[in-house]
């Protein structure tokens, strides 16, 4: 079934691409198919269908841009953000400091303590990369990056995207999800680099003159541990500087 649905979505995307230079034919077609596509994304229980619907949404956003911005902002974006579930992908580790050593210990004992600490703080992966649910999380991040790039959301929507997606650049996230999270953050930076400069400093615990922004962006109950985001935030900041 997955191969059949993928083939169908590929055909739709190809047809849309053929019409991308003929706006008079493209936009009425987008309008006509919108309700059916939205229904598949929002109401279909089959994750394979959702996966390919996200693919088509990304293609439509690239080709029609502002024509669908209002519909996406009102109807689709809230669903996409609520569907991001980093806590279902991996159980993020609670950072623990190494126990204080109050007396001389041998190298073997120090090695044993260090290994025990690493095992206790290792993240627990809850979804396997081969699962369809995992693939949907990847596609959600990629689709949000595409929508952000081509629809140029306002700051209010940018804040919402940041709050829903920042855990995907946590150090414990699987590599491919972390890369897609950074891809999304770079897309956000392309729309509002000043905002993202402040966000990345705040999230990564990198000192900036403005100290109050993090409490505005992140809920107190899920306030991020800066050390867990410092490397990825620094990497993204380097891209802003270059």
N, C-alpha and C positions, 0 to 999 in steps of 0.2 A: 504493500500500500504506500509506503514512504516513497518508493521510486516513482510510482504513478503520479502521486501528488506533486512531487518535485518536477516531473516532466511537464505537468500542466502549468505550474507556476512559471517554469522556464519559457513556455510558449507565450504566456501572457506578457512577461517581461520583454520578450523579443518583439512582440507586436507593438508594445508601447514605444520601444526604442525606434522602431521603423517610422512611427508617426511623430517623433520628437521635433522634427522640423516643420510639421504641419499642425500648428496650434489649433486651427479651426476644427480639425478632426479629432485632435488629441483631447482637448479639454471637455467637449461633450461626452466623449467616451469615458473619461475619468468620472465625470458627474453621474453617468448612467450606472457605472459599476461600483460606485462608492458604497452604497448601502449594503450590497451583497458582500463586499470585501470586509466592511466593518462588522457585519454580522458574523462572519467566519472568525474574525479575530477576537471579538468580545464574547461570543456566546458558544462557539464550538468547543466541545470538551476534548477533542482529539488534538494532542500536542503537535502531531505531524502537520495538521492543517494550519495550526497557529504559526508554526515555524515558517511555512511557505507564504502565509498571509503577510507576515512581517517582511519577508523578502520583497513581495510585490509593493507593499507600502513604501519601502525604501526607494524602489525604482520610480514610483509615482512622485515621490518628494523630489527626486533629482530632476525629473522632467517637467513637472508642473509648478513647483515652487510655491509662490504666494497664493496661487489659486486654491490650495487646500489648507492654508495656514490656519484659518479660523476653525475649520472642522477638526483639524488635528488638535489644536489647542483645547477646544471645548470637549471633544468626545474621545479622542484616541490617547492623548498624552497622559491623562489621569490613569487610564488602564495600564499603559506601558509602565508607568512608575510603580504602581501597586503590584505589578507582576515581577518586578525585580526582587529576588529573594536570596540575598547573599547568605543569610543565616541557614538556608536549606542546602547550600552548596558545601560549606565547610563550617565547622564549629571553631571559631577563632580562639586561639590560645589566650589564656590569661597570663600576662607577663609576670614572672616571678623572679626575684633577685636570687642570685646564688647565696646559699646560707653563709653567714659570717664564719670565718675560720679564726678561732680564738687561740689556737695552739698550733705548733708546727706539725705538719702532716707529710707523709711520704708522697712521692709522685704518683704511685699507684692509687693511693687513697683520694688524692685530688682528682685523678682521672675518673674514678668511680663516682665521685660527687657530681662532676661535670656531666657525665653520661646520664646519670639519674635525673638531673635537672632538665636536660634536653628532652628526655622521654616524657617527662611530666608536662612540659610546655608545648609538645608537638601538637599541631592542629589536627582535628579529626575530620577527614573528608567524608561527606555524607552522600554526595552524588558522584557517580563515576562518569568520566568524560565521554563514554560511549552511550550514555543514557540520553533519551530524547529531551528530558527535562533540563539536563545540563546544556544541551545544544540550544534550547530555547533561551536560556540565560545569556549565552554568547550572542545569539541573534538579536535579543533585546538591546544589548549594549551597542551593537553595530548599527541597528536601526535608529536608536536615539542619536548616535553620532551623525548619521546621515540627515535626520530631520533637523538637528541643530545647525548643521552646516548650510543646508539649503533653504530652511524656513526662517532663520535668523530670529529665534525666539527673543522675547523681551526679558528683562532682568528677573521678573517674577517667576517665569518658567525656568530660567537658568538656575535660580535658587532651588526650585523644586527638584530639578534633575540632579543637582549636586548632592542634596540631602539624601536622595534615594539611591545614589550610585557610589558614594565615596568609599564604602566598605570593600568595593571590588578592587581597590588599589592597596588594600591591606597586605602586609608582607606574607601572611599565611594563605592568601588566595592562590589557587592553581595558576601556573604561569600564563596559560592562554587567556583565562578570565582577567587576570591582572593586566595583560597587554591590551585587551579590549577596553578595560576600564580606563587605561591611560589614553587610548585612542579617543574615547569619548571626552576625556578632560581636555585633550588638545583641540578637539572640535569646539568645546565650550570656550577655550582660550581664543580661538579664531573669531568668535562673536564678540567677546568682551574680555580682552587680555588684562585690563586693569583689575577687574573683579577677580579673575582667576589667579592673578599674581598675589592678591591678598589672601584668597582662599588657600592656596598651596602653602604659603608661609604659615598660616594659622593651623592648618591640618597637620603639617609636618613638624610643628613646634619650632619653626625657624623664626628668629626674633624679628619683629617689625614694630614700628611705632604704635600701630593700632592694636590694642589688646582685647577689645570687646567683641570683635567680629565673630569669633568662633562660637560664642554662646548664642549669637543670633542665628547662626547657620545650622548648628547641630543641637539636637535635643540633649538636655542635661542628663537624661537617663541613658543615653548612648554616646556620651562624650568620648571622642576617640583618644587612644593613647598615642601620643605624638611619635614615639619611637617606632611604632609599627607602620607609620606612613612616611617617615622621613626620607627614606631612599627613593621611593617612587615619586614623592612630591619634588624632591631635588632634581630628579631626572626630567620631570615635566617643566620645572622652572628653567632648567638649562635650555630646553627647547624654546622657551619664551625669550631668552636672552640672545639666542643665536639667530 
